[in-house]
Amino acid sequence: AHVPMHLVIARELAVLGAHGMAAHAYPELLALRLPVEQLVTRRIGLEEAPAALVERPGAGITVIEPALT
């Protein structure tokens, strides 16, 4: 996303975001042995992915499944 940083600085705003979990934290996460199959709440096709990216996400994980050929 393009962020007009001159406005962020001028208005003394804070920019917050997340890029996901850092790779160094993966071993600790995997040690939790979470029931991944229960975390997946929705499966969609690749054609539905663009619309899903702009939706407000709910709880759970959406898996994008490629079309089978």
N, CA, C and O atoms as a Tripos MOL2 file, in Angstrom:
@<TRIPOS>MOLECULE
protein
  276   275    69     0     0
PROTEIN
NO_CHARGES

@<TRIPOS>ATOM
      1 N           0.8420   -1.1880    0.0000 N.3       1 ALA1
      2 CA          0.0000    0.0000    0.0000 C.3       1 ALA1
      3 C           0.8810    1.2440    0.0000 C.2       1 ALA1
      4 O           1.9240    1.2840    0.6540 O.2       1 ALA1
      5 N           0.4520    2.2430   -0.7330 N.am      2 HIS2
      6 CA          1.1780    3.5070   -0.7610 C.3       2 HIS2
      7 C           0.7460    4.3440    0.4420 C.2       2 HIS2
      8 O          -0.4470    4.5640    0.6510 O.2       2 HIS2
      9 N           1.6970    4.8000    1.2160 N.am      3 VAL3
     10 CA          1.4150    5.6320    2.3890 C.3       3 VAL3
     11 C           2.1110    6.9730    2.1980 C.2       3 VAL3
     12 O           3.3340    7.0190    2.0610 O.2       3 VAL3
     13 N           1.3450    8.0740    2.1860 N.am      4 PRO4
     14 CA          1.9740    9.3930    2.0390 C.3       4 PRO4
     15 C           2.6870    9.7810    3.3380 C.2       4 PRO4
     16 O           2.1000   10.4040    4.2230 O.2       4 PRO4
     17 N           3.9450    9.4030    3.4310 N.am      5 MET5
     18 CA          4.6890    9.5940    4.6710 C.3       5 MET5
     19 C           4.8170   11.0600    5.0700 C.2       5 MET5
     20 O           4.9250   11.3600    6.2590 O.2       5 MET5
     21 N           4.8080   11.9690    4.1210 N.am      6 HIS6
     22 CA          4.8870   13.3880    4.4820 C.3       6 HIS6
     23 C           3.6860   13.7980    5.3330 C.2       6 HIS6
     24 O           3.8160   14.6360    6.2250 O.2       6 HIS6
     25 N           2.5200   13.2120    5.0630 N.am      7 LEU7
     26 CA          1.3380   13.5070    5.8830 C.3       7 LEU7
     27 C           1.4140   12.8120    7.2430 C.2       7 LEU7
     28 O           0.9790   13.3640    8.2540 O.2       7 LEU7
     29 N           1.9610   11.6170    7.2600 N.am      8 VAL8
     30 CA          2.1290   10.8920    8.5260 C.3       8 VAL8
     31 C           3.0170   11.7020    9.4590 C.2       8 VAL8
     32 O           2.7180   11.8520   10.6440 O.2       8 VAL8
     33 N           4.1200   12.2270    8.9090 N.am      9 ILE9
     34 CA          5.0520   13.0100    9.7120 C.3       9 ILE9
     35 C           4.4360   14.3420   10.1100 C.2       9 ILE9
     36 O           4.5210   14.7440   11.2700 O.2       9 ILE9
     37 N           3.8190   15.0260    9.1600 N.am     10 ALA10
     38 CA          3.2540   16.3500    9.4270 C.3      10 ALA10
     39 C           2.1440   16.2990   10.4690 C.2      10 ALA10
     40 O           2.0290   17.2030   11.2970 O.2      10 ALA10
     41 N           1.3480   15.2760   10.4350 N.am     11 ARG11
     42 CA          0.2110   15.1610   11.3630 C.3      11 ARG11
     43 C           0.5450   14.3240   12.5870 C.2      11 ARG11
     44 O          -0.3280   14.0460   13.4090 O.2      11 ARG11
     45 N           1.8060   13.9200   12.7110 N.am     12 GLU12
     46 CA          2.2810   13.1260   13.8400 C.3      12 GLU12
     47 C           1.4250   11.8760   14.0570 C.2      12 GLU12
     48 O           0.9760   11.5830   15.1660 O.2      12 GLU12
     49 N           1.2210   11.1590   12.9660 N.am     13 LEU13
     50 CA          0.4230    9.9420   13.0230 C.3      13 LEU13
     51 C           1.3220    8.7390   13.2840 C.2      13 LEU13
     52 O           2.5390    8.8070   13.1150 O.2      13 LEU13
     53 N           0.7170    7.6630   13.6900 N.am     14 ALA14
     54 CA          1.4380    6.4030   13.8870 C.3      14 ALA14
     55 C           0.9380    5.4080   12.8490 C.2      14 ALA14
     56 O          -0.2680    5.2920   12.6330 O.2      14 ALA14
     57 N           1.8380    4.7010   12.2150 N.am     15 VAL15
     58 CA          1.4940    3.6740   11.2460 C.3      15 VAL15
     59 C           1.7480    2.3200   11.8980 C.2      15 VAL15
     60 O           2.8700    2.0150   12.3010 O.2      15 VAL15
     61 N           0.7010    1.5170   11.9950 N.am     16 LEU16
     62 CA          0.8030    0.2100   12.6280 C.3      16 LEU16
     63 C           0.4930   -0.8670   11.6050 C.2      16 LEU16
     64 O          -0.2940   -0.6430   10.6850 O.2      16 LEU16
     65 N           1.0880   -2.0020   11.7520 N.am     17 GLY17
     66 CA          0.8050   -3.1010   10.8390 C.3      17 GLY17
     67 C           1.4930   -4.3590   11.2930 C.2      17 GLY17
     68 O           2.2420   -4.3710   12.2690 O.2      17 GLY17
     69 N           1.2230   -5.4100   10.5660 N.am     18 ALA18
     70 CA          1.8440   -6.6940   10.8800 C.3      18 ALA18
     71 C           2.1650   -7.4110    9.5850 C.2      18 ALA18
     72 O           1.4330   -7.3050    8.6010 O.2      18 ALA18
     73 N           3.2440   -8.1260    9.5990 N.am     19 HIS19
     74 CA          3.6520   -8.9160    8.4430 C.3      19 HIS19
     75 C           3.5880  -10.3970    8.7470 C.2      19 HIS19
     76 O           4.0590  -11.2130    7.9550 O.2      19 HIS19
     77 N           3.0300  -10.7440    9.8450 N.am     20 GLY20
     78 CA          2.9870  -12.1510   10.2310 C.3      20 GLY20
     79 C           4.0310  -12.4390   11.2930 C.2      20 GLY20
     80 O           4.6460  -11.5310   11.8530 O.2      20 GLY20
     81 N           4.2100  -13.6820   11.5460 N.am     21 MET21
     82 CA          5.1320  -14.1020   12.5980 C.3      21 MET21
     83 C           6.5550  -14.1830   12.0560 C.2      21 MET21
     84 O           6.7760  -14.6270   10.9290 O.2      21 MET21
     85 N           7.4960  -13.7580   12.8520 N.am     22 ALA22
     86 CA          8.9030  -13.8570   12.4740 C.3      22 ALA22
     87 C           9.3380  -15.3200   12.4750 C.2      22 ALA22
     88 O           8.8980  -16.1080   13.3120 O.2      22 ALA22
     89 N          10.1980  -15.6670   11.5370 N.am     23 ALA23
     90 CA         10.6150  -17.0600   11.3770 C.3      23 ALA23
     91 C          11.2680  -17.6330   12.6340 C.2      23 ALA23
     92 O          11.1400  -18.8260   12.9070 O.2      23 ALA23
     93 N          11.9650  -16.7970   13.3990 N.am     24 HIS24
     94 CA         12.6310  -17.3200   14.6050 C.3      24 HIS24
     95 C          11.6380  -17.7950   15.6590 C.2      24 HIS24
     96 O          12.0160  -18.5270   16.5740 O.2      24 HIS24
     97 N          10.3550  -17.3850   15.5440 N.am     25 ALA25
     98 CA          9.3440  -17.7890   16.5180 C.3      25 ALA25
     99 C           8.6070  -19.0660   16.1090 C.2      25 ALA25
    100 O           7.8060  -19.5830   16.8870 O.2      25 ALA25
    101 N           8.8590  -19.5800   14.9120 N.am     26 TYR26
    102 CA          8.1610  -20.7770   14.4370 C.3      26 TYR26
    103 C           8.3360  -21.9920   15.3480 C.2      26 TYR26
    104 O           7.3440  -22.6580   15.6440 O.2      26 TYR26
    105 N           9.5480  -22.3140   15.8050 N.am     27 PRO27
    106 CA          9.6810  -23.5140   16.6450 C.3      27 PRO27
    107 C           8.7820  -23.4790   17.8840 C.2      27 PRO27
    108 O           8.1860  -24.4910   18.2520 O.2      27 PRO27
    109 N           8.6910  -22.3350   18.5110 N.am     28 GLU28
    110 CA          7.8300  -22.2290   19.6940 C.3      28 GLU28
    111 C           6.3640  -22.4130   19.3220 C.2      28 GLU28
    112 O           5.6120  -23.0620   20.0490 O.2      28 GLU28
    113 N           5.9610  -21.8470   18.1990 N.am     29 LEU29
    114 CA          4.5820  -22.0080   17.7360 C.3      29 LEU29
    115 C           4.2900  -23.4700   17.4130 C.2      29 LEU29
    116 O           3.2580  -24.0050   17.8200 O.2      29 LEU29
    117 N           5.1910  -24.1080   16.6890 N.am     30 LEU30
    118 CA          4.9750  -25.5030   16.3210 C.3      30 LEU30
    119 C           4.9630  -26.4180   17.5360 C.2      30 LEU30
    120 O           4.3130  -27.4630   17.5150 O.2      30 LEU30
    121 N           5.6630  -26.0460   18.5830 N.am     31 ALA31
    122 CA          5.6770  -26.8470   19.8060 C.3      31 ALA31
    123 C           4.3110  -26.8470   20.4940 C.2      31 ALA31
    124 O           4.0350  -27.7300   21.3050 O.2      31 ALA31
    125 N           3.4610  -25.8830   20.1870 N.am     32 LEU32
    126 CA          2.1250  -25.8340   20.7900 C.3      32 LEU32
    127 C           1.2220  -26.9460   20.2780 C.2      32 LEU32
    128 O           0.2370  -27.2960   20.9280 O.2      32 LEU32
    129 N           1.5510  -27.5000   19.1230 N.am     33 ARG33
    130 CA          0.7730  -28.5830   18.5150 C.3      33 ARG33
    131 C          -0.7100  -28.2200   18.4240 C.2      33 ARG33
    132 O          -1.5760  -28.9560   18.8950 O.2      33 ARG33
    133 N          -0.9760  -27.0800   17.8120 N.am     34 LEU34
    134 CA         -2.3520  -26.6190   17.6280 C.3      34 LEU34
    135 C          -3.0940  -27.5120   16.6410 C.2      34 LEU34
    136 O          -2.4880  -28.0230   15.6990 O.2      34 LEU34
    137 N          -4.3840  -27.7060   16.8400 N.am     35 PRO35
    138 CA         -5.1780  -28.5150   15.8980 C.3      35 PRO35
    139 C          -5.4910  -27.6820   14.6520 C.2      35 PRO35
    140 O          -6.5630  -27.0850   14.5490 O.2      35 PRO35
    141 N          -4.5600  -27.6470   13.7230 N.am     36 VAL36
    142 CA         -4.6660  -26.7660   12.5610 C.3      36 VAL36
    143 C          -5.9710  -26.9730   11.8100 C.2      36 VAL36
    144 O          -6.5820  -26.0050   11.3590 O.2      36 VAL36
    145 N          -6.4030  -28.2050   11.6700 N.am     37 GLU37
    146 CA         -7.6430  -28.4770   10.9320 C.3      37 GLU37
    147 C          -8.8430  -27.7690   11.5610 C.2      37 GLU37
    148 O          -9.8140  -27.4730   10.8650 O.2      37 GLU37
    149 N          -8.7920  -27.4970   12.8450 N.am     38 GLN38
    150 CA         -9.8870  -26.7860   13.5110 C.3      38 GLN38
    151 C          -9.7700  -25.2760   13.3430 C.2      38 GLN38
    152 O         -10.7490  -24.5540   13.5330 O.2      38 GLN38
    153 N          -8.5810  -24.7920   12.9880 N.am     39 LEU39
    154 CA         -8.3820  -23.3570   12.7980 C.3      39 LEU39
    155 C          -8.8480  -22.9000   11.4230 C.2      39 LEU39
    156 O          -9.1480  -21.7210   11.2370 O.2      39 LEU39
    157 N          -8.9140  -23.8120   10.4570 N.am     40 VAL40
    158 CA         -9.3760  -23.4770    9.1120 C.3      40 VAL40
    159 C         -10.8950  -23.3650    9.1550 C.2      40 VAL40
    160 O         -11.5950  -24.3370    9.4390 O.2      40 VAL40
    161 N         -11.3930  -22.1630    8.8660 N.am     41 THR41
    162 CA        -12.8340  -21.9320    8.9390 C.3      41 THR41
    163 C         -13.4810  -21.7880    7.5720 C.2      41 THR41
    164 O         -14.7050  -21.8220    7.4440 O.2      41 THR41
    165 N         -12.6290  -21.6230    6.5320 N.am     42 ARG42
    166 CA        -13.1960  -21.4290    5.1950 C.3      42 ARG42
    167 C         -12.1890  -21.8700    4.1470 C.2      42 ARG42
    168 O         -10.9880  -21.6380    4.2850 O.2      42 ARG42
    169 N         -12.6880  -22.5040    3.1020 N.am     43 ARG43
    170 CA        -11.8690  -22.8850    1.9540 C.3      43 ARG43
    171 C         -12.5030  -22.2550    0.7290 C.2      43 ARG43
    172 O         -13.7070  -22.3840    0.5050 O.2      43 ARG43
    173 N         -11.6790  -21.5650   -0.0730 N.am     44 ILE44
    174 CA        -12.1900  -20.8870   -1.2560 C.3      44 ILE44
    175 C         -11.3240  -21.2410   -2.4530 C.2      44 ILE44
    176 O         -10.1920  -21.7010   -2.3030 O.2      44 ILE44
    177 N         -11.8690  -21.0200   -3.6410 N.am     45 GLY45
    178 CA        -11.1050  -21.2250   -4.8600 C.3      45 GLY45
    179 C         -10.2770  -19.9950   -5.1720 C.2      45 GLY45
    180 O         -10.4980  -18.9190   -4.6160 O.2      45 GLY45
    181 N          -9.3250  -20.1700   -6.0650 N.am     46 LEU46
    182 CA         -8.4350  -19.0810   -6.4390 C.3      46 LEU46
    183 C          -9.1980  -17.8950   -7.0020 C.2      46 LEU46
    184 O          -8.8010  -16.7490   -6.7920 O.2      46 LEU46
    185 N         -10.2790  -18.1510   -7.7090 N.am     47 GLU47
    186 CA        -11.0720  -17.0630   -8.2960 C.3      47 GLU47
    187 C         -11.7430  -16.1980   -7.2230 C.2      47 GLU47
    188 O         -12.0940  -15.0510   -7.5010 O.2      47 GLU47
    189 N         -11.9260  -16.7030   -6.0370 N.am     48 GLU48
    190 CA        -12.5410  -15.9470   -4.9370 C.3      48 GLU48
    191 C         -11.5240  -15.1650   -4.1100 C.2      48 GLU48
    192 O         -11.9030  -14.3400   -3.2780 O.2      48 GLU48
    193 N         -10.2420  -15.4180   -4.3330 N.am     49 ALA49
    194 CA         -9.1960  -14.8130   -3.5050 C.3      49 ALA49
    195 C          -9.1650  -13.2890   -3.5430 C.2      49 ALA49
    196 O          -9.0460  -12.6770   -2.4810 O.2      49 ALA49
    197 N          -9.2680  -12.6300   -4.7170 N.am     50 PRO50
    198 CA         -9.2190  -11.1560   -4.7090 C.3      50 PRO50
    199 C         -10.2990  -10.5250   -3.8240 C.2      50 PRO50
    200 O         -10.0180   -9.5940   -3.0690 O.2      50 PRO50
    201 N         -11.5160  -11.0230   -3.9140 N.am     51 ALA51
    202 CA        -12.5970  -10.4790   -3.0860 C.3      51 ALA51
    203 C         -12.3540  -10.7660   -1.6080 C.2      51 ALA51
    204 O         -12.6620   -9.9340   -0.7550 O.2      51 ALA51
    205 N         -11.8070  -11.9310   -1.3050 N.am     52 ALA52
    206 CA        -11.5490  -12.3030    0.0920 C.3      52 ALA52
    207 C         -10.4770  -11.4180    0.7160 C.2      52 ALA52
    208 O         -10.4920  -11.1800    1.9240 O.2      52 ALA52
    209 N          -9.5460  -10.9280   -0.1000 N.am     53 LEU53
    210 CA         -8.4780  -10.0810    0.4320 C.3      53 LEU53
    211 C          -8.9790   -8.7210    0.9040 C.2      53 LEU53
    212 O          -8.3400   -8.0940    1.7480 O.2      53 LEU53
    213 N         -10.1080   -8.2530    0.3780 N.am     54 VAL54
    214 CA        -10.6240   -6.9460    0.7870 C.3      54 VAL54
    215 C         -11.7280   -7.0560    1.8320 C.2      54 VAL54
    216 O         -12.1980   -6.0370    2.3390 O.2      54 VAL54
    217 N         -12.1470   -8.2700    2.1610 N.am     55 GLU55
    218 CA        -13.1650   -8.4700    3.1940 C.3      55 GLU55
    219 C         -12.5740   -8.2480    4.5780 C.2      55 GLU55
    220 O         -11.3670   -8.3760    4.7890 O.2      55 GLU55
    221 N         -13.4470   -7.9160    5.5070 N.am     56 ARG56
    222 CA        -13.0150   -7.8930    6.9130 C.3      56 ARG56
    223 C         -12.8900   -9.3320    7.3620 C.2      56 ARG56
    224 O         -13.8700  -10.0770    7.3520 O.2      56 ARG56
    225 N         -11.6930   -9.7270    7.7560 N.am     57 PRO57
    226 CA        -11.5310  -11.1310    8.1470 C.3      57 PRO57
    227 C         -12.1950  -11.4240    9.4850 C.2      57 PRO57
    228 O         -12.1850  -10.5940   10.3940 O.2      57 PRO57
    229 N         -12.7500  -12.5740    9.5860 N.am     58 GLY58
    230 CA        -13.2830  -13.0340   10.8540 C.3      58 GLY58
    231 C         -12.2440  -13.9020   11.5330 C.2      58 GLY58
    232 O         -11.0780  -13.9220   11.1380 O.2      58 GLY58
    233 N         -12.6660  -14.5990   12.5320 N.am     59 ALA59
    234 CA        -11.7490  -15.5130   13.2120 C.3      59 ALA59
    235 C         -11.5020  -16.7090   12.3280 C.2      59 ALA59
    236 O         -12.3790  -17.1190   11.5670 O.2      59 ALA59
    237 N         -10.3400  -17.2610   12.4210 N.am     60 GLY60
    238 CA        -10.0230  -18.4600   11.6680 C.3      60 GLY60
    239 C          -9.1570  -18.1780   10.4610 C.2      60 GLY60
    240 O          -8.7760  -17.0390   10.1920 O.2      60 GLY60
    241 N          -8.8560  -19.2470    9.7400 N.am     61 ILE61
    242 CA         -7.9660  -19.1890    8.5910 C.3      61 ILE61
    243 C          -8.7470  -19.5380    7.3380 C.2      61 ILE61
    244 O          -9.5210  -20.4950    7.3190 O.2      61 ILE61
    245 N          -8.5360  -18.7450    6.2840 N.am     62 THR62
    246 CA         -9.1020  -19.0550    4.9730 C.3      62 THR62
    247 C          -8.0060  -19.6800    4.1330 C.2      62 THR62
    248 O          -6.9220  -19.1140    3.9890 O.2      62 THR62
    249 N          -8.2900  -20.8420    3.5810 N.am     63 VAL63
    250 CA         -7.3420  -21.5400    2.7250 C.3      63 VAL63
    251 C          -7.7790  -21.3430    1.2770 C.2      63 VAL63
    252 O          -8.9340  -21.5820    0.9240 O.2      63 VAL63
    253 N          -6.8300  -20.9000    0.4400 N.am     64 ILE64
    254 CA         -7.1130  -20.7450   -0.9740 C.3      64 ILE64
    255 C          -6.6370  -22.0170   -1.6700 C.2      64 ILE64
    256 O          -5.4500  -22.3440   -1.6640 O.2      64 ILE64
    257 N          -7.5810  -22.7160   -2.2620 N.am     65 GLU65
    258 CA         -7.2540  -23.9850   -2.9040 C.3      65 GLU65
    259 C          -7.2040  -23.7830   -4.4210 C.2      65 GLU65
    260 O          -8.1370  -23.2280   -5.0000 O.2      65 GLU65
    261 N          -6.1400  -24.2230   -5.0550 N.am     66 PRO66
    262 CA         -6.0640  -24.0910   -6.5130 C.3      66 PRO66
    263 C          -7.0820  -25.0070   -7.1880 C.2      66 PRO66
    264 O          -7.4610  -26.0470   -6.6500 O.2      66 PRO66
    265 N          -7.5080  -24.6010   -8.3630 N.am     67 ALA67
    266 CA         -8.4340  -25.4370   -9.1190 C.3      67 ALA67
    267 C          -7.7190  -26.7000   -9.5630 C.2      67 ALA67
    268 O          -6.5600  -26.6490   -9.9740 O.2      67 ALA67
    269 N          -8.3830  -27.7990   -9.4840 N.am     68 LEU68
    270 CA         -7.7970  -29.0590   -9.9170 C.3      68 LEU68
    271 C          -7.9980  -29.1930  -11.4220 C.2      68 LEU68
    272 O          -9.0920  -28.9650  -11.9390 O.2      68 LEU68
    273 N          -6.9360  -29.5620  -12.1090 N.am     69 THR69
    274 CA         -7.0370  -29.7210  -13.5640 C.3      69 THR69
    275 C          -6.9130  -31.1670  -13.9530 C.2      69 THR69
    276 O          -6.9740  -31.4940  -15.1380 O.2      69 THR69
@<TRIPOS>BOND
     1     1     2 1
     2     2     3 1
     3     3     4 2
     4     3     5 am
     5     5     6 1
     6     6     7 1
     7     7     8 2
     8     7     9 am
     9     9    10 1
    10    10    11 1
    11    11    12 2
    12    11    13 am
    13    13    14 1
    14    14    15 1
    15    15    16 2
    16    15    17 am
    17    17    18 1
    18    18    19 1
    19    19    20 2
    20    19    21 am
    21    21    22 1
    22    22    23 1
    23    23    24 2
    24    23    25 am
    25    25    26 1
    26    26    27 1
    27    27    28 2
    28    27    29 am
    29    29    30 1
    30    30    31 1
    31    31    32 2
    32    31    33 am
    33    33    34 1
    34    34    35 1
    35    35    36 2
    36    35    37 am
    37    37    38 1
    38    38    39 1
    39    39    40 2
    40    39    41 am
    41    41    42 1
    42    42    43 1
    43    43    44 2
    44    43    45 am
    45    45    46 1
    46    46    47 1
    47    47    48 2
    48    47    49 am
    49    49    50 1
    50    50    51 1
    51    51    52 2
    52    51    53 am
    53    53    54 1
    54    54    55 1
    55    55    56 2
    56    55    57 am
    57    57    58 1
    58    58    59 1
    59    59    60 2
    60    59    61 am
    61    61    62 1
    62    62    63 1
    63    63    64 2
    64    63    65 am
    65    65    66 1
    66    66    67 1
    67    67    68 2
    68    67    69 am
    69    69    70 1
    70    70    71 1
    71    71    72 2
    72    71    73 am
    73    73    74 1
    74    74    75 1
    75    75    76 2
    76    75    77 am
    77    77    78 1
    78    78    79 1
    79    79    80 2
    80    79    81 am
    81    81    82 1
    82    82    83 1
    83    83    84 2
    84    83    85 am
    85    85    86 1
    86    86    87 1
    87    87    88 2
    88    87    89 am
    89    89    90 1
    90    90    91 1
    91    91    92 2
    92    91    93 am
    93    93    94 1
    94    94    95 1
    95    95    96 2
    96    95    97 am
    97    97    98 1
    98    98    99 1
    99    99   100 2
   100    99   101 am
   101   101   102 1
   102   102   103 1
   103   103   104 2
   104   103   105 am
   105   105   106 1
   106   106   107 1
   107   107   108 2
   108   107   109 am
   109   109   110 1
   110   110   111 1
   111   111   112 2
   112   111   113 am
   113   113   114 1
   114   114   115 1
   115   115   116 2
   116   115   117 am
   117   117   118 1
   118   118   119 1
   119   119   120 2
   120   119   121 am
   121   121   122 1
   122   122   123 1
   123   123   124 2
   124   123   125 am
   125   125   126 1
   126   126   127 1
   127   127   128 2
   128   127   129 am
   129   129   130 1
   130   130   131 1
   131   131   132 2
   132   131   133 am
   133   133   134 1
   134   134   135 1
   135   135   136 2
   136   135   137 am
   137   137   138 1
   138   138   139 1
   139   139   140 2
   140   139   141 am
   141   141   142 1
   142   142   143 1
   143   143   144 2
   144   143   145 am
   145   145   146 1
   146   146   147 1
   147   147   148 2
   148   147   149 am
   149   149   150 1
   150   150   151 1
   151   151   152 2
   152   151   153 am
   153   153   154 1
   154   154   155 1
   155   155   156 2
   156   155   157 am
   157   157   158 1
   158   158   159 1
   159   159   160 2
   160   159   161 am
   161   161   162 1
   162   162   163 1
   163   163   164 2
   164   163   165 am
   165   165   166 1
   166   166   167 1
   167   167   168 2
   168   167   169 am
   169   169   170 1
   170   170   171 1
   171   171   172 2
   172   171   173 am
   173   173   174 1
   174   174   175 1
   175   175   176 2
   176   175   177 am
   177   177   178 1
   178   178   179 1
   179   179   180 2
   180   179   181 am
   181   181   182 1
   182   182   183 1
   183   183   184 2
   184   183   185 am
   185   185   186 1
   186   186   187 1
   187   187   188 2
   188   187   189 am
   189   189   190 1
   190   190   191 1
   191   191   192 2
   192   191   193 am
   193   193   194 1
   194   194   195 1
   195   195   196 2
   196   195   197 am
   197   197   198 1
   198   198   199 1
   199   199   200 2
   200   199   201 am
   201   201   202 1
   202   202   203 1
   203   203   204 2
   204   203   205 am
   205   205   206 1
   206   206   207 1
   207   207   208 2
   208   207   209 am
   209   209   210 1
   210   210   211 1
   211   211   212 2
   212   211   213 am
   213   213   214 1
   214   214   215 1
   215   215   216 2
   216   215   217 am
   217   217   218 1
   218   218   219 1
   219   219   220 2
   220   219   221 am
   221   221   222 1
   222   222   223 1
   223   223   224 2
   224   223   225 am
   225   225   226 1
   226   226   227 1
   227   227   228 2
   228   227   229 am
   229   229   230 1
   230   230   231 1
   231   231   232 2
   232   231   233 am
   233   233   234 1
   234   234   235 1
   235   235   236 2
   236   235   237 am
   237   237   238 1
   238   238   239 1
   239   239   240 2
   240   239   241 am
   241   241   242 1
   242   242   243 1
   243   243   244 2
   244   243   245 am
   245   245   246 1
   246   246   247 1
   247   247   248 2
   248   247   249 am
   249   249   250 1
   250   250   251 1
   251   251   252 2
   252   251   253 am
   253   253   254 1
   254   254   255 1
   255   255   256 2
   256   255   257 am
   257   257   258 1
   258   258   259 1
   259   259   260 2
   260   259   261 am
   261   261   262 1
   262   262   263 1
   263   263   264 2
   264   263   265 am
   265   265   266 1
   266   266   267 1
   267   267   268 2
   268   267   269 am
   269   269   270 1
   270   270   271 1
   271   271   272 2
   272   271   273 am
   273   273   274 1
   274   274   275 1
   275   275   276 2
@<TRIPOS>SUBSTRUCTURE
     1 ALA1         2 RESIDUE 1 A ALA
     2 HIS2         6 RESIDUE 1 A HIS
     3 VAL3        10 RESIDUE 1 A VAL
     4 PRO4        14 RESIDUE 1 A PRO
     5 MET5        18 RESIDUE 1 A MET
     6 HIS6        22 RESIDUE 1 A HIS
     7 LEU7        26 RESIDUE 1 A LEU
     8 VAL8        30 RESIDUE 1 A VAL
     9 ILE9        34 RESIDUE 1 A ILE
    10 ALA10       38 RESIDUE 1 A ALA
    11 ARG11       42 RESIDUE 1 A ARG
    12 GLU12       46 RESIDUE 1 A GLU
    13 LEU13       50 RESIDUE 1 A LEU
    14 ALA14       54 RESIDUE 1 A ALA
    15 VAL15       58 RESIDUE 1 A VAL
    16 LEU16       62 RESIDUE 1 A LEU
    17 GLY17       66 RESIDUE 1 A GLY
    18 ALA18       70 RESIDUE 1 A ALA
    19 HIS19       74 RESIDUE 1 A HIS
    20 GLY20       78 RESIDUE 1 A GLY
    21 MET21       82 RESIDUE 1 A MET
    22 ALA22       86 RESIDUE 1 A ALA
    23 ALA23       90 RESIDUE 1 A ALA
    24 HIS24       94 RESIDUE 1 A HIS
    25 ALA25       98 RESIDUE 1 A ALA
    26 TYR26      102 RESIDUE 1 A TYR
    27 PRO27      106 RESIDUE 1 A PRO
    28 GLU28      110 RESIDUE 1 A GLU
    29 LEU29      114 RESIDUE 1 A LEU
    30 LEU30      118 RESIDUE 1 A LEU
    31 ALA31      122 RESIDUE 1 A ALA
    32 LEU32      126 RESIDUE 1 A LEU
    33 ARG33      130 RESIDUE 1 A ARG
    34 LEU34      134 RESIDUE 1 A LEU
    35 PRO35      138 RESIDUE 1 A PRO
    36 VAL36      142 RESIDUE 1 A VAL
    37 GLU37      146 RESIDUE 1 A GLU
    38 GLN38      150 RESIDUE 1 A GLN
    39 LEU39      154 RESIDUE 1 A LEU
    40 VAL40      158 RESIDUE 1 A VAL
    41 THR41      162 RESIDUE 1 A THR
    42 ARG42      166 RESIDUE 1 A ARG
    43 ARG43      170 RESIDUE 1 A ARG
    44 ILE44      174 RESIDUE 1 A ILE
    45 GLY45      178 RESIDUE 1 A GLY
    46 LEU46      182 RESIDUE 1 A LEU
    47 GLU47      186 RESIDUE 1 A GLU
    48 GLU48      190 RESIDUE 1 A GLU
    49 ALA49      194 RESIDUE 1 A ALA
    50 PRO50      198 RESIDUE 1 A PRO
    51 ALA51      202 RESIDUE 1 A ALA
    52 ALA52      206 RESIDUE 1 A ALA
    53 LEU53      210 RESIDUE 1 A LEU
    54 VAL54      214 RESIDUE 1 A VAL
    55 GLU55      218 RESIDUE 1 A GLU
    56 ARG56      222 RESIDUE 1 A ARG
    57 PRO57      226 RESIDUE 1 A PRO
    58 GLY58      230 RESIDUE 1 A GLY
    59 ALA59      234 RESIDUE 1 A ALA
    60 GLY60      238 RESIDUE 1 A GLY
    61 ILE61      242 RESIDUE 1 A ILE
    62 THR62      246 RESIDUE 1 A THR
    63 VAL63      250 RESIDUE 1 A VAL
    64 ILE64      254 RESIDUE 1 A ILE
    65 GLU65      258 RESIDUE 1 A GLU
    66 PRO66      262 RESIDUE 1 A PRO
    67 ALA67      266 RESIDUE 1 A ALA
    68 LEU68      270 RESIDUE 1 A LEU
    69 THR69      274 RESIDUE 1 A THR
